[in-house]
Amino acid sequence: MIPGPELLAFVLTSIVVIVVPGPGVLFVIGRALALGTRAAVLSVLGSAVGVSLQIVALALGVGVVITQSELLFTLLKVAGALVLAWLGVQSIRHRADLDEGEVDPVAPRTATLVRESVAVGITNPKTIVFFIAALPQAVVPEAGQPVVQMLVLGAIFLVMGVVSDSLYGIAAGQARAWFASNGRRIAALRVAGGVALIVLGIVMALAAPA
């Protein structure tokens, strides 16, 4: 349905955008350092759900409205920044919380991890701007069904993003596991992860539409 050259160009552009660490990658690394590999992978999946909602919104024309409205874009990115800052503060506050009999912090429930990550994914300004700029350009009107084309392209981006972010999260989680034998080192990592999330929140709050 989508001609080869346009599809290849979109995939190559997506790879560059995905591999270069952005808010999504930094969020996953922060979660991995604070809560471990499991939390990082769940955060990737939750964030992917949020990004998929962005893709659907853009395909239906809502994304253009958001980026063309400075107020809406600002509200969206500030909401995402506040979520990240809150997660960072929570990580620092509970840095010394331990599971019974284990030298590891108590992680939020699966549903909570996913819900928080969906909020971060749907408010990620980097993906919003990328989709607005790249998806319509990759659509070939002659091929018909532009909405379906954008959904397919978005799905391709999403799959590559999940794989890449998961690798980042697993790597950071494995590095964190080395510290797991010492409660103080784990607490220090939770602080580091919390600080990373807070800084990422600030960066997202300062993001411009384009």
N, C-alpha and C positions, 0 to 999 in steps of 0.2 A: 504493500500500500504506500509506504514512504520510499521514494527513490533512494538508491544506494548512496550517492554522493552527499545528499542532504543528511541522511542518517549517520554516515561516517563522520561528517563534520560536527554534528551534534554530539556524538559519542566522544570524539576527541576533546571537544570543548568541555564536556562534562567531566572527563577524567582529570583535566587540569584543575577545574573548580573543586572537585571532590578531594583530590590528593593533597592539594595545598591546604594546610590546617586552617579551618575557619571556626565559627561559633559552634558548629555541630561537633567537630573533632575535639575542640577544647572542652566542651561540655562533657563528652564521654570520658576523656582523660581525667578530668576533675572528679567525676563520679567513681572512676576506677580507683583513683588514689584514695578517695574518701571511704568507699564502700566495697571495693573489690570487683573481681571479674564478672560475677553474676549480675551485680547491679549495673555494670557498664553495658553488658549485652542487652539487658532489659531496657536500659536507657536508649540504646540504639534503636531497638524495636519501637519503643514508644515515640521517639522523635520521628521515626519513619512514618508512623501513623499521622503525626502532625503535619509533616511535609506532604504526605499524600492528600491531605485536606487542602493544602495550598494549591496543589496541582489541579484538583477538581474545581476549586474556586476560580482559578485562572482560566481553565477550559470553558467555564460558564460565563466568563467575562467579569467576575467580581474582582480579580486581581488588578486589572487595569484601574478600576475605580479606587482601590486602596492606594496604589502608588501615585495616582493623580491628585489625591487628596492629602495634603500635608498633615492635616489634623488626624485623619484615620491612620496614616502610616506612623505618625508619632505616637498615638495611643497604643498601637499594636506593639511597636518596638519597646516602649516603656513598660508595657505589661510583661513582656518577655524578660526585660532586664530586672524587673522586680521579682519575678519568679526565681531567676538565677541567684539574685542577691539573697533572697530568703533561704534558698537551698544551701548557699554558702554559709550563711550565719548558723543555720541548723547544724551543719556539719561541724563547725567550730564549737558550738555550744555543747554538743553531745560527743565531743572527741574522746571522752574517757568512759563512755557507756560500753560495757562489755557483756557479751553473752555469758550465761552461767557456765562455768568450767572452761571457757575459751578465752584466748587472748585476742579477741577481735571485736570491733564495735558492732552494736546492734544495727542491722540494716532495716530500712523500712519494708513493709510488706510489698509483695509483688505488684498488687493493684496500685498501691501508692507510687511506687517507682515508675510504673508505666504512665499513670495519670499525670505525674509531674513532667515526665519527658514529652508527652504529647503537647503539653502547654508550651514547652520550650521549642519543640519542632514547629508548631504552627505560628510562632511569633519570631522565627529566625529571619532577620532581614536580608541576610546573604542569599538565601534560596528564593525569597520573594523577588528580589531584584533580578537574580539570574533567570528565573522562569519568565518574568515579564520581558526580559531582553532576548532570551534565546528560543523559547518555545514557539512564539509566533513566526520567528525568522526561519525556523526549521520546517514549518508546515508548508506543504506544496499544494496550493489551491486546485491545481489540475487533477490531483489524486482524489479529491473529494473528501467529505467527512472531516473537516478541520478539527472538530472537537475530539473525535476518536484519535486522530493523529497526535494531538497534544497529550491525550491521556496515555497513549502508547509510549511516546517519548518521555513523558514524566515517569512512567513505570520503569523504563530502562535506567533513567537517572537514579531512581529510588533503589533499585537492586544493586547498582554499583556503589551507591552511597552506603547501603547497609553492610556490604562486604568490607569496604574500606574502613568505615568507622568501627566495625567489629574488630578488625585487626588491630587498630589503634587501642581500642579498649582492652583487648586481651593482652596485648603487650604491656600496657600500663598496669593491668591487674596482676600479671606475673611478676613485674618488678616490685609491686607492693607486697606480694606474697613473701618475698625475701625478708621483709620486716616483721612478718606475722608472729615471730617467736618472742617479740618484746612489746609489751603494752605501751610503753612510752614512745617507741618508734611508730607504732600504729597511730597513736594519738597525734603525733607530729604530722603524719601523712594526712590524717583527716583535716588538720588545720591547713596544710598545704593545698589539699583539694578544695577546701572551703574558700580559701583566699583566691584560688584560680577561678572559681565560679563567680565570686563577687567581682573580680576584675573583668571577667567576660561579660557580666551584666552591665558594667559601666561602658565597655566597648560597644555593646549592642545598643545602649541608650543613645550613644553618640553617632550611630550609623546614619548615613544620609540615603535618601531614596535612590540617588544615582549620581 
